[in-house]
């Protein structure tokens, strides 16, 4: 008899403090099918255990390699080289850091293990184990599992192209069983889009009370819109996103007012706010993460009472990222430019786009009751990037910046048993607006494209952009807005690849930081390279190779041509 993972001992408290409880407690035991399907309550516990697929793909839930998706882009610079966390630097410097035999960024095994569990669920339902349950309630739980299986496949296709579709619902068909060929990328996207549509037809518009955070109709249509965009099915992307817009007009979702840095910050520090479509919640001591531990300002060790040099700055924002945010000069908003520093009456950090303050910490920024000192010799410090082993695990920024987005300001983090519980945002309404803009542009409907693009700008008090009428000119505007709005949320690398500009932006380039030196009460700013050599990002890096282990175990699976 097979056994099922059940979430047990779940004590729900208030929504504000513990809305994540419904999703994030690990299974404590295993039970037979008769127990798992004995009641809707038991089935809920079983289905909620599947939500781990979102934790597995949450960039803030970093593992040993700190492999954030935006880390392999122009937005983030990793500080170390000769340790596991230096893998990203080595990826860009060496020729052998991505291969069929070794690819630390691949999620192949994890996603197929999750898919096997989803398929077990479908097999059980088809085998009659849930026949005594309320059919409407069962349909909702099945729609959740259908969504999650589509999401797991989407994460595989984004990285590997066409993959092996193991989707038989009458029996368990997983990658450890028999040989099976890869499906085309087009067929994979068709399956994924169809699954999201099926889920959207069943899932509720909202969950209330302690169930908030579960999958909804808006999440299904939103993820379908994202998948359609990557599948280059522009009208499908528009249609799905418009379904989410209908929910926004009903009050389910909202672009939060963001004309000040504090109001914009609500997106990232207010549980269950109206902009969130698919949040991934954490809970202290039960399901927490180490984002603060790795990336906080280095001098936070003082407050935590820990040994200096043990926290923070394992990776930091680049100046390419920081300088993307506009600055207000007099009454006009302008692109930020270090060569015009003398024109900025409040220095480089004053009067910036509100999204800057929600995304990046800078020298002099207020942080947990103190001002950051991100200058040479300051408490948080600065160091030039080096490939020397002497710099490994040195907790100092190599760019002059620190992450702000997703950083937890809780007073009770002690970095020993209490870590960060900031929630990950897999999808929010701003992304839907940007999808509509991009899909309309692909359909040569530039008026509609700029109507939506300007919604993103005006909500933070920026002026509207002049309408362009070609894709290339529009892409410059779109790219900047997606960086400023969605930076650190895991989109940038995929944007560069699907726009076919990854080589232009990443190959043969060097990233930059700001070296700050204090002289009396003044600061000297120098824009410096934080790479020691040109980066390498060949065309074949746009798609991951199929792992050698899969090729050995599956004689019908063929390697991607560029990796043969």
Secondary structure, 3 states (H helix, E strand, C coil): CCEEEECCCCCCCCHHHHCCHHHHCCCCEEEEHHHHCCCHHHHHHHHHHCCHHHHHCCCCCCCCCCCCHHHHCCCEEECCCCCHHHHHHHHHHCCCCCCCCCCCCCCHHHHHHHHHHHHHHHHHHHCCCCCCCCHHHHHHHHHHHHHHHHHHHHHHHHHHCCCCCCCCCCCCCCCCCCCCCCCCHHHHHHHHHHHHHHHHHHCCCCCCHHHCCCCCHHHHHHHHHHHHHHCCCHHHHHHHHHHHHHHHHCCCCCCCCCCCHHHHHHHHHCCCCCCEEEEECCECCCECECHHHHHCCCCHHHHHCCCCCCCCCCEEECHHHHCCCCEEECCEEECCCHHHHHHCCCCCCCCECHHHHHHEECCCCEECCEECCCCCCCCCCCCCCCCCHHHCCCCCCCCCCEECCCCCCCCCCCCCCCCECCCEEEEEHHHHHHHHHHHHHHCCCHHHHHHHHHHHHHCCCCCCCCCCCCHHHHHHHHHHHHHHHHCCCCCHHHHHHHCCCHHHHHCCCCCEEEEEEEECCEEEEEEEECCCCCCCCCHHHHCCCCCHHHHHHCCCCCCCHHHC
